């Protein structure tokens, strides 16, 4: 297995990318029609292929996530993840430059729209950096214990959870005040 002499960093990045890609894929599969609309709304692919792309992308993301999580050809999986992250960053940047920031990014279908912004481009570039790190690493110089796997997995899950919570808070702040509901005392 080809990985770096920094196994904890590598494992953290592998699990982080695996969680990001698995979460994105599962949410897209659960909302396939909506995701097809998101792909179409980006206006980067011909109509003849946007449906096939919207269908295939979540499955590709799942394969990448599984390969990263299980350590199956992690260099290839990391390179594929990095390539997709660059494509996503470019697609978002192109639409921002076109002035189309009101469309949904389609990243995670959690029920609240996530409008395009430069922070999403930066996020994808940062994740690309992690994928590039993984793709370029040599062999580990020390053995990896079960504790290393557990700590790295928990750290990655914590980062993803914090990121998703922050996204929800930002999305809630963007709702018009009239759509925010506050439970009255004595009601659910």
BAVEX-201213 format. One record per residue (C-alpha): residue number from 1; x, z, y; residue in one letter. Coordinates in nm, 4 decimals. Each point is the difference from the previous one (the first is absolute). Example, Ala and Ser with C-alpha at 12.3 -4.5 7.8 and 13.67 -1.06 7.14 Angstrom:
<recs>
{1; {1.2300; 0.7800; -0.4500}; 'A'}
{2; {0.1370; -0.0660; 0.3440}; 'S'}
</recs>
This chain:
<recs>
{1; {0.0000; 0.0000; 0.0000}; 'X'}
{2; {0.1565; -0.1079; 0.3289}; 'X'}
{3; {-0.0507; 0.2505; 0.2780}; 'X'}
{4; {0.2140; 0.1832; 0.2539}; 'X'}
{5; {0.2279; 0.2978; 0.0019}; 'X'}
{6; {-0.2749; 0.1759; 0.2017}; 'X'}
{7; {-0.2643; 0.0439; -0.2684}; 'X'}
{8; {-0.2264; 0.2325; 0.2003}; 'X'}
{9; {-0.0192; -0.2465; 0.2903}; 'X'}
{10; {-0.0567; -0.2891; -0.2370}; 'X'}
{11; {-0.2682; 0.1813; -0.1964}; 'X'}
{12; {-0.1754; 0.1086; 0.3203}; 'X'}
{13; {-0.0004; -0.3585; 0.1309}; 'X'}
{14; {-0.1149; -0.1395; -0.3351}; 'X'}
{15; {-0.2918; 0.2430; -0.0181}; 'X'}
{16; {-0.0844; -0.0429; 0.3682}; 'X'}
{17; {-0.0167; -0.3782; -0.0291}; 'X'}
{18; {-0.1864; 0.0266; -0.3305}; 'X'}
{19; {-0.2638; 0.2251; 0.1575}; 'X'}
{20; {-0.0358; -0.2234; 0.3054}; 'X'}
{21; {-0.0378; -0.3165; -0.2068}; 'X'}
{22; {-0.2277; 0.1606; -0.2604}; 'X'}
{23; {-0.2230; 0.1531; 0.2662}; 'X'}
{24; {-0.0240; -0.3257; 0.1901}; 'X'}
{25; {-0.0712; -0.1970; -0.3173}; 'X'}
{26; {-0.2679; 0.2336; -0.1308}; 'X'}
{27; {-0.1827; 0.0092; 0.3315}; 'X'}
{28; {0.0109; -0.3804; 0.0199}; 'X'}
{29; {-0.1322; -0.0337; -0.3537}; 'X'}
{30; {-0.2837; 0.2424; 0.0744}; 'X'}
{31; {-0.0984; -0.2038; 0.3063}; 'X'}
{32; {0.0938; -0.3515; -0.1108}; 'X'}
{33; {-0.2586; -0.1863; 0.2099}; 'X'}
{34; {0.0881; 0.1965; 0.3108}; 'X'}
{35; {0.3711; -0.0599; -0.0588}; 'X'}
{36; {-0.0612; -0.3743; -0.0373}; 'X'}
{37; {-0.1630; 0.0148; 0.3441}; 'X'}
{38; {0.3053; 0.1792; 0.1377}; 'X'}
{39; {0.2321; -0.2685; -0.1402}; 'X'}
{40; {-0.2214; -0.2715; 0.1460}; 'X'}
{41; {-0.0106; 0.1816; 0.3347}; 'X'}
{42; {0.3795; -0.0099; 0.0304}; 'X'}
{43; {-0.0299; -0.3807; 0.0245}; 'X'}
{44; {0.3404; -0.0648; -0.1511}; 'X'}
{45; {-0.0977; -0.1709; -0.3264}; 'X'}
{46; {-0.2081; -0.3100; -0.0600}; 'X'}
{47; {-0.3559; 0.0835; -0.1109}; 'X'}
{48; {0.0712; -0.1753; -0.3294}; 'X'}
{49; {0.2526; 0.2679; -0.1032}; 'X'}
{50; {-0.1056; 0.3163; 0.1832}; 'X'}
{51; {-0.2335; 0.1039; -0.2830}; 'X'}
{52; {0.2689; -0.0436; -0.2637}; 'X'}
{53; {0.2446; 0.1951; 0.2158}; 'X'}
{54; {-0.2513; 0.2821; 0.0558}; 'X'}
{55; {-0.0643; 0.0135; -0.3751}; 'X'}
{56; {0.3677; -0.0100; -0.1076}; 'X'}
{57; {0.1576; 0.2309; 0.2587}; 'X'}
{58; {-0.1394; 0.3322; -0.1311}; 'X'}
{59; {0.1095; -0.0852; -0.3538}; 'X'}
{60; {0.3497; -0.0875; 0.1209}; 'X'}
{61; {0.0097; 0.3287; 0.1914}; 'X'}
{62; {-0.1049; 0.1890; -0.3147}; 'X'}
{63; {0.2743; -0.1621; -0.2071}; 'X'}
{64; {0.2579; 0.0884; 0.2673}; 'X'}
{65; {-0.1305; 0.3583; 0.0160}; 'X'}
{66; {0.0131; 0.0408; -0.3779}; 'X'}
{67; {0.3493; -0.1466; -0.0238}; 'X'}
{68; {0.1282; 0.2320; 0.2732}; 'X'}
{69; {-0.1696; 0.3110; -0.1394}; 'X'}
{70; {0.1150; -0.0648; -0.3554}; 'X'}
{71; {0.3480; -0.1234; 0.0921}; 'X'}
{72; {-0.0554; -0.3393; -0.1629}; 'X'}
{73; {0.2342; -0.2478; 0.1706}; 'X'}
{74; {-0.0020; 0.2158; 0.3146}; 'X'}
{75; {0.2332; -0.2356; 0.1895}; 'X'}
{76; {-0.2322; -0.2954; -0.0487}; 'X'}
{77; {-0.3088; 0.2089; 0.0757}; 'X'}
{78; {0.1633; 0.1365; 0.3163}; 'X'}
{79; {0.1002; -0.3504; 0.1106}; 'X'}
{80; {-0.3564; -0.1239; -0.0599}; 'X'}
{81; {-0.1407; 0.2988; 0.1912}; 'X'}
{82; {0.2399; -0.0701; 0.2850}; 'X'}
{83; {-0.0991; -0.3668; 0.0114}; 'X'}
{84; {-0.3702; 0.0905; 0.0167}; 'X'}
{85; {0.0636; 0.2581; 0.2705}; 'X'}
{86; {0.1764; -0.2612; 0.2138}; 'X'}
{87; {-0.2891; -0.2430; -0.0541}; 'X'}
{88; {-0.2494; 0.2703; 0.1007}; 'X'}
{89; {0.2048; 0.0909; 0.3099}; 'X'}
{90; {0.0197; -0.3664; 0.1025}; 'X'}
{91; {-0.3731; -0.0547; -0.0550}; 'X'}
{92; {-0.0832; 0.3006; 0.2146}; 'X'}
{93; {0.2526; -0.0970; 0.2700}; 'X'}
{94; {-0.1310; -0.3573; 0.0174}; 'X'}
{95; {-0.3538; 0.1226; 0.0537}; 'X'}
{96; {0.1090; 0.2560; 0.2610}; 'X'}
{97; {0.1844; -0.2761; 0.1872}; 'X'}
{98; {-0.3173; -0.2108; -0.0209}; 'X'}
{99; {-0.1834; 0.2883; 0.1683}; 'X'}
{100; {-0.2036; 0.0760; -0.3125}; 'X'}
{101; {0.0508; 0.3776; -0.0142}; 'X'}
{102; {-0.3649; 0.0862; -0.0676}; 'X'}
{103; {0.0064; -0.1307; -0.3575}; 'X'}
{104; {0.0497; 0.2352; -0.2949}; 'X'}
{105; {0.3465; 0.0037; -0.1573}; 'X'}
{106; {-0.1427; 0.0185; -0.3533}; 'X'}
{107; {0.2730; 0.2430; -0.1010}; 'X'}
{108; {-0.2178; 0.2685; -0.1538}; 'X'}
{109; {-0.3753; -0.0375; -0.0333}; 'X'}
{110; {-0.0798; 0.3653; 0.0695}; 'X'}
{111; {-0.3210; -0.0702; 0.1893}; 'X'}
{112; {0.1438; 0.0122; 0.3500}; 'X'}
{113; {0.1433; -0.3124; 0.1578}; 'X'}
{114; {0.3655; 0.0024; 0.0927}; 'X'}
{115; {0.0569; -0.2334; 0.2930}; 'X'}
{116; {0.3194; -0.1993; 0.0266}; 'X'}
{117; {0.2789; 0.1560; 0.2046}; 'X'}
{118; {0.3762; 0.0034; 0.0202}; 'X'}
{119; {0.0121; 0.3352; -0.1817}; 'X'}
{120; {-0.1240; -0.1795; -0.3140}; 'X'}
{121; {0.2788; -0.2545; 0.0364}; 'X'}
{122; {0.2517; 0.2833; 0.0407}; 'X'}
{123; {-0.1456; 0.1799; -0.3044}; 'X'}
{124; {0.0396; -0.3103; -0.2145}; 'X'}
{125; {0.3550; -0.0570; 0.1243}; 'X'}
{126; {0.0878; 0.3641; -0.0773}; 'X'}
{127; {-0.1458; -0.0375; -0.3499}; 'X'}
{128; {0.1932; -0.3268; -0.0331}; 'X'}
{129; {0.3166; 0.1974; 0.0789}; 'X'}
{130; {-0.0759; 0.2317; -0.2917}; 'X'}
{131; {-0.0686; -0.2940; -0.2297}; 'X'}
{132; {0.3213; -0.1732; 0.1095}; 'X'}
{133; {0.1933; 0.3229; -0.0641}; 'X'}
{134; {-0.1381; 0.0148; -0.3543}; 'X'}
{135; {0.0631; -0.3669; -0.0692}; 'X'}
{136; {0.3659; 0.0292; 0.1027}; 'X'}
{137; {0.1086; 0.3216; -0.1729}; 'X'}
{138; {0.2624; 0.0297; -0.2775}; 'X'}
{139; {-0.0187; 0.2221; -0.3076}; 'X'}
{140; {-0.0620; 0.3737; 0.0267}; 'X'}
{141; {0.3129; 0.2067; -0.0440}; 'X'}
{142; {-0.1800; 0.3047; -0.1378}; 'X'}
{143; {-0.2764; 0.0641; -0.2477}; 'X'}
{144; {-0.3527; 0.0451; 0.1304}; 'X'}
{145; {-0.2024; 0.2994; -0.1126}; 'X'}
{146; {-0.3743; 0.0425; -0.0335}; 'X'}
{147; {0.0168; 0.2215; 0.3092}; 'X'}
{148; {0.1398; -0.2918; 0.2007}; 'X'}
{149; {-0.2983; -0.2121; -0.1016}; 'X'}
{150; {-0.2496; 0.2749; 0.0787}; 'X'}
{151; {0.1488; 0.0866; 0.3385}; 'X'}
{152; {0.0272; -0.3651; 0.1033}; 'X'}
{153; {-0.3571; -0.0739; -0.1118}; 'X'}
{154; {-0.1398; 0.3026; 0.1828}; 'X'}
{155; {0.1961; -0.0834; 0.3150}; 'X'}
{156; {-0.1255; -0.3597; -0.0064}; 'X'}
{157; {-0.3586; 0.1125; -0.0602}; 'X'}
{158; {0.0286; 0.2437; 0.2907}; 'X'}
{159; {0.1251; -0.2698; 0.2364}; 'X'}
{160; {-0.2790; -0.2383; -0.1033}; 'X'}
{161; {-0.2623; 0.2739; 0.0385}; 'X'}
{162; {0.1247; 0.0941; 0.3472}; 'X'}
{163; {0.0044; -0.3675; 0.1024}; 'X'}
{164; {-0.3547; -0.0611; -0.1264}; 'X'}
{165; {-0.1301; 0.3123; 0.1751}; 'X'}
{166; {0.1657; -0.1061; 0.3250}; 'X'}
{167; {-0.1584; -0.3470; -0.0344}; 'X'}
{168; {-0.3423; 0.1564; -0.0491}; 'X'}
{169; {0.0432; 0.2175; 0.3076}; 'X'}
{170; {0.1041; -0.2993; 0.2110}; 'X'}
{171; {-0.2932; -0.2056; -0.1318}; 'X'}
{172; {-0.2437; 0.2815; 0.0756}; 'X'}
{173; {0.1319; 0.0295; 0.3549}; 'X'}
{174; {-0.0684; -0.3704; 0.0517}; 'X'}
{175; {-0.3686; 0.0332; -0.0900}; 'X'}
{176; {-0.2375; 0.0044; 0.2957}; 'X'}
{177; {-0.1156; 0.3512; 0.0792}; 'X'}
{178; {-0.3590; -0.0931; -0.0891}; 'X'}
{179; {0.1036; -0.0776; -0.3594}; 'X'}
{180; {0.1795; 0.3290; -0.0527}; 'X'}
{181; {-0.2318; 0.2467; -0.1621}; 'X'}
{182; {0.0439; 0.3697; 0.0243}; 'X'}
{183; {-0.1908; 0.2158; -0.2454}; 'X'}
{184; {-0.2400; 0.2318; 0.1769}; 'X'}
{185; {-0.0003; 0.3619; -0.0977}; 'X'}
{186; {-0.2133; 0.0508; -0.3084}; 'X'}
{187; {0.0032; -0.3718; -0.1033}; 'X'}
{188; {0.2293; -0.1980; -0.2198}; 'X'}
</recs>
